[in-house]
Amino acid sequence: MFAPPAGLPGWLPWAGATAESVAIGTTVLVSAPLHEKLNAHFDSATLDRLIATNWIRTIAWTVRAGLAIAMLVAVLR
């Protein structure tokens, strides 16, 4: 079973895993298919959707980075 290091709140790794899952899931389920669609035929609506959904990935990776920094600080204290 997973046990976080001493001083690390147990919810931080789970929150990080959730943020990373959102980022990877959006990449696999949304972004990659849209890229394939654009490779086959350019469509401005598809490009607009790809750009809009990229914000989900950007926010998820930013949250994940913040959580990683918080975990590092918690462990180093």
Residue pairs with C-beta under 8 A, 6 or more apart in sequence:
2 13
4 10
4 12
4 13
5 75
7 74
7 75
7 77
8 71
8 74
8 75
9 74
12 67
12 70
12 71
12 74
13 71
15 63
15 67
16 64
16 67
16 68
16 71
19 60
19 61
19 63
19 64
19 67
20 60
20 64
22 56
22 60
23 56
23 57
23 60
23 61
23 64
26 53
26 56
26 57
26 60
27 57
30 53
30 56
31 50
31 53
31 54
31 57
34 46
34 49
34 50
34 53
35 50
37 43
37 46
38 46
38 47
38 50
